[in-house]
Amino acid sequence: MIHKTTLNEGQHVNKFEMCGICKGFGGINALIDVDFSVKRGEIHALMGENGAGKSTLMKILSGAYNQDKGKILIDEEVVHIQNPRDSIKLGVSVIYQEFALMGDLTVAENIFIDNLSNNKLLINWKKLHTETKKLLNNLGFGQIPTGKEVGKLSVAYQQIVEICKALSRNSSILVLDEPTAVLSSKESEQLFILLQLLRDNGTSIVYISHRLDEVFKICDRATVLRDGQNVGTVILQDINEKELVNMMIGRSIGNYYPERHANVGDVVFEVSDINLGKLVKDVSFQVRAGEVFGLSGLVGSGRTETLMAILGEENRDSGSIRINNNEVKIRSPIDAFKAGFAMLPEDRKTQGVLLELPIAHNISVSCIKKLSNSIGVVDRKKERSMVNNLINKLRIKLRNPQDMCQSLSGGNQQKVSISKLLSAGCKVLLFDEPTRGVDVGAKTEIYKIINELVDEGYAIIMVSSEMPEVIGMCDRVAVMRNGEITGILEKNEINEENLINLSMGVQNS
């Protein structure tokens, strides 16, 4: 429900403000006294590293989250946005990277999904398609068929449908989250023309992007968040890329990451010329025993897709994989497992562990054949010994190994997921966001486990969106951008400035 506002639904606003916004999750402060304001007819960039608080701030504006403290004002009137419906009534539309479209419905049906029949019993299909065509023509995309199923459109056209849906609601505040992440350069140019047209017509646009060239090309001002706080707001004409990057960095790692003296051995894992459509392009690197090799880059840079291509989860177009200098044919994750490498997935709850099965079963499931006799009967004594050894090795905190995995904390579930890889005998481990969704104490525990594993000669490839984690844990880092490796940094070169510059395509002076 919306309180204390005399605004008409969908009217253009002169300014919206978010003042002193605070938001916490489980004792962790995601936003701390954040101020953010956007003028009418402005494209305003919201910048910051992954985890800086950008998405949380916009989810509060959209009604997906409620702030703990602070207020939102539209045209100097305080409004209380309790849910997405309130936000939409006030003229706010958020377009996320994952579109909220129904692929089986037509373009017209998706755009006017909130008001198909104008509150009448029957739908006037002719009027619906006429209004849709008018909207598309006004945006310069009249070539999009109004009767075509949205799922059959290109990604670029799907994004236009999302924007049209927002405009059909008379939205005057438009938030776009990484809008060009899946667009070609030509499609991006079309989008920029459209956004400039909307700006000139008075729409207030929040543009979330890590791509500095785009920000400087189409945005008027930028606000930078770091660690949930507002670092400052700048006029982009008065600043350069280097100065903006400097606003985004500057955090001390301290003693958060346990010290490790790498004892790096020979190359044990090598990938050459891995290609996967437009997502991964000619990726090559080597990993040595006793080394943590990082894959860094911004959202959509191709890090996870590279791991999928290596594992055989996706059918790569080309490329080879060698283990201990022997080429192996990997067509599926099972082939990878048999060859001696496996992945700790990003989504722990759906891919890493079996929540409704016992902890012991989660640990032993990947090596059940090794624990079984010739007729397939599991040696339970051998299984218990192996399970207990890994529980002790990884310091998994539990009451009983026969308890369901869902009874564990997030950090201990992640340890179980790691133990599953170790029980299979894999010596090359691919960790995709290994500390996502775990608390600070559990993160440090996982870092210690990683250090212990590489001390034992394991080779670890680690994808992480947290730059301090990359700096604190990796011996070398390959930085990706648009599916390509833009550079490989040695230990003494790994710092936030180099990581951001390579991930954003900023040339070092």
Secondary structure, DSSP 8 states (H G I E B T S, - for coil): ---S----TT---SEEEEEEEEEEETTEEEEEEEEEEEETT-EEEEE--TTSSHHHHHHHHHTSS--SEEEEEETTEEE---SHHHHHHTTEEEE-SS----TTSBHHHHHTTT-SSTTSSS--HHHHHHHHHHHHHHTT-TTS-TTSBGGGS-HHHHHHHHHHHHHHTT-SEEEEESTTTT--HHHHHHHHHHHHHHHHTT-EEEEE-S-HHHHHHH-SEEEEEETTEEEEEEEGGG--HHHHHHHH-----TT-S--------SEEEEEEEEEETTTEEEEEEEEETT-EEEEEE-TTSSHHHHHHHHHTSS--SEEEEEETTEEE--SSHHHHHHHTEEEE-S-IIIII--TTSBHHHHHHGGGTTTTB-TTS-B-HHHHHHHHHHHHHHTT---S-TTSBGGGS-HHHHHHHHHHHHHHTT-SEEEEESTTTT--HHHHHHHHHHHHHHHHTT-EEEEE-S-HHHHHHH-SEEEEEETTEEEEEEEGGG--HHHHHHHHHT----
